[in-house]
Amino acid sequence: MTDIPHGMKAKSIKHIIRTKIDEWLESIEDTELRKQVAKNVIVTGGAIASMLLGEDINDFDLYLRDHDIALAVAKHYLSKFNSVKKYGIECPLRLLDEDGRIKIVVQSAGVASESGSDKPYEYFEAAPENAEAYVGDVIDNPEQIEDTYHETEEKALGTGGKEKFRPIFLTTNAITLSHKIQIIIRFFGEPDKIHENYDFAHCTNYWTSWDNKLTLRPEALEALLARELRYVGSKYPICSMIRVRKFVSRGWRINAGQILKMAMQINSLDLKNLSVLEDQLTGVDTAYFLQLVELLKQKDPAQVDAAYLVEIIDRIF
């Protein structure tokens, strides 16, 4: 049996997740929806890895195993988020359900501030808390979007008297609530189906709400013990390649073979095809990649070649 990394034990992890999910479920006013959701939640990803290592948790990543329930949850929080106008933002939001994908679309719009200024922008991952300053940060320096999200979360936690588990941050793929809950709407299904979209072994431990069971996979525990990135293959190898930077900066290791596996998968992709590129950037919810896609959409596809892609990337980054 593979040892559990130095950190929380399985019993404690299961208790923490169960308590967190129960608190979140209580915040869903729709009783019938709450009952359905309670039997269909999967928690997987970085939170369990962090607890096993004794590290701080950024977010609890939640998935739903049923398409209809995932769609209902997305509609529930989108209706809540549409009150965003009271924060001084015109933010038209739409929910798409096409070809097995649930997607939040945030249309281009202006930003109306209390001071009366109006800024056009081509992309926006909406955050109603302190929204005007958020949009300003994204426009001035798009690569700061991840830091801005964490600042947004800190402000949300620090505002006494406000509703817990309220939507504070939206992307096409996920709904982030205050108090460290992130609902992934891009993927749904049983745990093995969810993990087809996961790239590194250490993130594949999971908890299921219907049986209150924590599943610790030996290969995931081995990777955690070694702090080694072991690439298990993904439908989104570009996202995986980009994510490597984050882990290496935290002291993780990756060998050349794992990078080669990503490169081999990327080699099979036609990245000059805009729909392929846009899909491959799933999970890379940073404003500069969204800006890249928007610029390419404005170009005649016949004129989008490798040289043009390089030019645009250098301009944005």
Beta strands, then each sheet from edge to edge (+ up, - down):
strand 1: 41-44
strand 2: 60-64
strand 3: 93-98
strand 4: 101-106
strand 5: 110-112
strand 6: 118-120
strand 7: 167-170
strand 8: 174-177
strand 9: 181-188
strand 10: 206-208
strand 11: 213-215
sheet 1: 7+ 8- 9+ 2+ 1- 10+ 11-
sheet 2: 3+ 4-
sheet 3: 5+ 6-
end
